[in-house]
Each structure stands twice: as structure tokens, then as C-alpha cells.
Amino acid sequence: MTQAASPPHRTAPPTPGLRRRWALALLLVPPLGWLAVAYLGSLAVLLVSALWTTSSFTGAVVRRVSTDNVVRVLTDELFRAVTIRTVGVALVVTVLCAVLAVPLALYMAKVASPRVRLALVVAVTTPLWASYLVKAYAWRMLLSPDGPLDWAVGYSPGYGLIATVIVLTYLWLPYMVIPVFAAFDRVPDALVDASADLGASDPTIMRTVMAPLVFPGIAAGSIFTFSLSLGDYIAVTIVGGKTQLLGNVIYGQLVTANDQPLAAALSVIPLLAIIAYLLAMRRTGALENV
């Protein structure tokens, strides 16, 4: 008797779990690759170029490792003063944005009608639709010594540090209002009503009930306002007068002085400041709840 031929061996089809993992990998490879090459790669080049020097004769970049730029950034009194001023401006802008955003966001989330809430959301986000330069130059005209503000109220701060803080607060306020509004909107109305039924006053409710729940939104917004203010160099150029912040000092070293390594060394300062700010926010526990 002849033995029946056995059926050909067939490989098992991939499991749904394996297909999902492959699909997830294909989705993540492009953004992670872009992050590694464009972002982390550019930071690596920045850190390396900070250790280069320039030729005193031709001004060309000399790819020779030296710590002269790092030592100069750490010891130069001018750079130290500019760094302190820049961090101070970023903190002041962040505090002003929070002070303005909290009552506005509270009204939008808990008091305003749906139609008014929509109108306020549009009003808050409208400045984001306009060109940065248009907004900055509009404030330059408004704050000029003989401009509309001086005509209306008889006083104008003119161009300088105060004008820089005002313009930066205006520019970055939406980045604080939106996350704070979302945080207030997530607070259950029943929780507020229950606190009021138990005899808590409005200030007590704000301090003990709503503030802990809203603080993560304030922390998230502060990251935007602090980092954006720390790296801005256009606003201070337009309305800052003789004010020097890190952004326009770095720009001057890169474009005017043609000293790319020194500009790269200076650029490390805001990078470290943002990392320190993120670590400080993480220690508060706010970022885990954002």
C-alpha cells in the first residue's frame, strides 16, 4: 500500500498581538528617529561646538577642543549679569501670566455661559493667529514715549526692561490661560458644591479644594511661559531699548561678532535653566498629574 502524502507544512500566521507591536513600531520609528536626529543630534552638535574656538586672524571656526568659551561664560561679569536678568524676566513674566490667567480661566470654566465661554476662548487664542512681528511692532508703537498710551493716560514706560516684560506677558499669556482653563474645567462641580454645603467659604474652597487640583495646570502653563521668555530675543530687540537678555546676546555673538563657539556656549545656559525649572516642577509633583 502506498502511504498518503502528508500535507505541506504551513507557517502559522502572525498573532494579532505581534501585528499590533509591528504596527506600533512602524508608527513610532519616524517621530523617534526625527527626535533623535533633529533634536538630540542638534543639541549634541551645540554642546560640541561650544568647545571649539575661532581664529583671531580670520575669524573662522577652529575645530580644536578648548574650554576657553565655557570658562569665559562662567566668569565674565557681563554674561553673569545678563543671565540673572534673563532668568528674572522669565520668572516675572511667568508670575504675571499666572496672576492674569487664574481669574480669567476660573470665570471661563465655572461662571461664564457656553456662549460667553466660547467668545473668551476665541479672544484668548486670537493673538496666536497673528504674526509675532506684527504684535511686537504694534506694542512698540503703543509704548513709544509719544505714542497712544502716553496720549491716553499721560504715561508710557517707553522702551526698556518694563516694556520687554509687558510685551512678553502679552505674547505668552494664552499659553498659560489654556492649560489653567482646562484644569478648572476638570474640577467637578459636585466637589465644589459639597464643600460649600459643609460650610466652607469661597476663599477656603479656592485654597483647599480647587488650588491643589488646578496647580498642575498652572505648572504646565508656567513651563511654556518660562521657556519661551527665556529664549526670546525678538521682543527685547524691538521694545527693549538698551536692555540685554541672553537671546539677543547670543544672536549678537552669532551674527554680529561671528563667534559661533561662544554663542553655542552661551546657548547652554538657557538649556540648563529650563532643565532646572523642569526638575523643580517635578519635585512639586505637579507634572505627574498634568
C-alpha positions in Angstrom: 0.0 0.0 0.0 1.2 3.5 -0.8 1.4 5.9 2.1 -0.7 9.1 1.7 1.4 12.2 1.1 1.4 14.5 4.1 0.1 18.0 3.6 2.7 20.7 3.0 4.0 22.4 6.2 2.5 25.9 6.6 3.8 28.6 8.9 1.4 29.9 11.4 0.1 33.4 10.7 1.4 36.1 12.9 -0.7 36.6 16.0 -2.7 39.8 16.4 -0.5 40.9 19.3 2.6 40.6 17.1 0.9 42.6 14.3 0.0 45.3 16.7 3.6 45.5 18.0 4.9 45.8 14.5 2.3 48.4 13.6 3.2 50.4 16.7 6.9 50.2 15.9 6.3 51.5 12.4 4.3 54.4 13.8 6.9 55.3 16.4 10.1 54.9 14.3 9.6 58.2 12.2 8.9 60.5 15.2 11.5 58.9 17.4 14.0 59.0 14.6 13.2 62.6 13.9 13.6 63.4 17.7 16.9 61.6 17.9 18.4 63.1 14.7 16.9 66.6 14.6 16.6 67.5 18.3 19.1 65.4 20.2 21.5 65.5 17.3 21.4 69.3 17.1 21.9 69.6 20.9 24.9 67.3 20.6 26.4 69.5 17.9 25.7 72.5 20.0 27.5 71.1 23.0 30.4 70.0 20.9 30.7 73.3 19.0 30.8 75.1 22.4 34.2 73.6 22.9 35.6 74.9 19.6 37.4 78.2 19.1 37.8 80.8 16.4 40.8 82.1 14.7 41.9 85.5 15.9 43.2 86.3 12.4 40.5 85.1 10.0 37.5 84.6 12.4 37.0 81.1 11.1 35.9 78.3 13.4 38.8 76.1 14.6 37.6 72.6 15.5 40.0 72.2 18.3 38.8 71.3 21.8 39.1 74.1 24.3 37.3 75.1 27.4 38.0 78.8 26.9 34.4 79.7 26.0 33.0 77.8 28.9 35.3 79.5 31.3 34.5 82.9 29.9 30.8 82.3 30.1 31.1 81.2 33.8 33.5 84.0 34.8 32.5 87.0 32.7 30.6 89.6 34.8 28.6 90.8 31.8 27.4 87.3 30.9 26.6 86.6 34.6 24.5 89.8 34.9 22.7 89.1 31.6 21.9 85.5 32.8 20.5 86.8 36.1 18.4 89.4 34.3 17.1 86.9 31.8 16.0 84.4 34.4 14.5 87.1 36.4 12.5 88.4 33.5 11.3 84.9 32.7 10.1 84.3 36.3 8.4 87.7 36.4 6.6 87.0 33.1 5.5 83.6 34.4 4.1 85.0 37.6 2.3 87.8 35.8 0.8 85.3 33.3 -0.4 83.1 36.2 -1.9 86.1 38.1 -3.8 87.1 35.0 -4.7 83.6 33.8 -6.2 82.2 37.1 -9.2 84.6 37.5 -9.9 84.6 33.8 -9.7 80.8 33.5 -11.9 80.4 36.6 -14.5 82.7 35.1 -14.4 80.9 31.7 -14.7 77.4 33.3 -17.1 77.9 36.1 -19.1 81.1 35.7 -19.5 82.1 32.1 -22.3 80.8 29.9 -21.4 78.5 27.0 -21.7 81.4 24.5 -19.5 83.7 26.6 -17.0 80.9 27.2 -16.7 80.3 23.5 -16.2 84.1 22.9 -13.5 84.2 25.6 -11.7 81.2 24.3 -11.6 82.8 20.8 -10.4 86.1 22.4 -7.6 84.4 24.3 -6.4 82.4 21.3 -6.8 85.1 18.7 -3.4 86.7 19.4 -1.8 83.3 18.5 -3.2 83.7 15.0 -1.4 87.0 14.3 2.2 87.3 13.2 4.8 87.6 16.0 6.4 90.6 14.4 3.1 92.4 13.9 2.2 92.0 17.5 5.7 93.1 18.7 5.8 96.2 16.5 2.2 97.1 17.5 3.4 97.2 21.1 6.4 99.2 20.0 4.1 101.9 18.7 1.8 101.7 21.7 4.6 102.0 24.2 6.6 104.7 22.4 7.3 107.8 24.5 4.8 109.9 22.4 2.5 107.0 21.5 -1.2 106.3 22.1 -0.6 105.1 25.7 1.1 108.4 26.5 -1.8 110.3 24.9 -4.5 108.3 26.8 -3.1 108.1 30.3 -0.3 110.6 30.3 2.4 108.0 30.9 4.3 105.4 28.9 7.2 103.2 30.1 9.0 103.7 26.8 11.5 101.2 25.7 13.4 99.1 28.2 13.1 96.3 30.7 9.5 97.1 31.7 8.3 97.2 28.1 10.0 93.9 27.5 8.2 92.3 30.4 4.8 93.8 29.3 5.2 92.5 25.7 6.4 89.1 26.7 3.5 88.7 29.2 1.1 89.6 26.4 2.7 87.3 23.9 2.7 84.2 26.2 -0.4 84.7 28.2 -2.5 82.3 26.0 -0.1 79.5 26.8 -0.9 80.0 30.5 -4.7 80.6 30.2 -5.4 77.5 28.1 -3.9 74.8 30.5 -5.3 76.6 33.5 -8.8 76.8 31.9 -8.6 73.1 31.2 -7.6 72.4 34.8 -10.5 74.4 36.2 -12.8 72.7 33.8 -11.8 69.3 35.1 -12.7 70.2 38.7 -16.1 68.5 39.4 -18.9 71.0 40.2 -20.2 68.4 42.7 -17.0 68.7 44.7 -17.3 72.5 44.9 -21.0 72.2 45.9 -20.2 69.6 48.6 -17.5 71.8 50.1 -20.0 74.7 50.2 -22.7 72.6 51.8 -20.2 71.6 54.5 -19.7 75.3 55.4 -16.5 76.1 53.5 -16.3 79.7 52.4 -15.3 80.7 48.9 -11.7 81.5 49.8 -11.4 78.2 51.7 -12.8 76.3 48.7 -10.3 78.0 46.4 -7.4 77.3 48.7 -8.1 73.8 49.9 -10.2 72.2 47.1 -9.5 73.9 43.8 -5.9 75.1 44.2 -4.4 71.6 44.5 -6.4 70.4 41.5 -5.6 73.4 39.4 -1.9 73.7 40.3 -0.8 71.1 37.7 -2.4 73.3 35.0 -0.5 76.3 36.3 2.7 74.3 36.4 2.2 73.2 32.8 1.5 76.7 31.6 4.5 78.0 33.5 6.8 75.7 31.6 5.7 77.3 28.4 5.9 80.9 29.6 9.2 80.4 31.3 10.9 78.6 28.4 9.5 80.9 25.8 10.5 84.1 27.7 14.0 82.6 28.4 14.8 82.1 24.8 13.1 85.1 23.2 15.3 87.7 21.5 13.0 89.5 19.1 10.8 91.3 21.6 13.8 92.7 23.5 15.3 93.8 20.3 12.1 95.6 19.3 11.0 97.2 22.6 13.9 96.5 25.0 15.9 99.6 24.1 19.4 99.1 25.6 18.2 96.0 27.6 20.3 92.9 27.0 18.9 89.4 27.5 20.5 86.1 26.7 18.6 85.7 23.5 19.9 88.9 21.8 23.4 88.5 23.3 23.6 85.0 21.7 22.2 86.4 18.5 24.8 89.2 18.6 27.7 86.8 19.1 26.5 84.6 16.3 25.6 87.2 13.7 27.5 90.4 14.6 30.6 89.1 16.3 30.7 85.9 14.1 31.7 83.9 17.1 29.7 80.7 16.8 31.5 78.7 19.5 30.9 81.4 22.1 27.3 81.7 21.0 27.0 77.9 21.4 28.5 78.1 24.9 26.0 80.9 25.9 23.1 78.8 24.5 23.8 76.1 27.1 22.8 78.5 29.8 19.0 78.7 28.9 19.1 74.9 28.2 20.4 74.3 31.8 17.9 76.8 33.2 15.0 75.0 31.5 16.2 71.6 32.8 16.5 73.0 36.3 13.0 74.5 36.1 11.5 71.2 34.9 13.2 69.4 37.8 11.8 71.9 40.2 8.3 71.4 38.8 8.8 67.7 39.0 9.7 67.9 42.7 6.4 69.6 43.4 4.6 66.5 41.9 2.7 68.7 39.5 4.0 67.2 36.3 2.8 63.7 37.3 -0.8 65.0 37.3 -0.7 67.0 34.1 
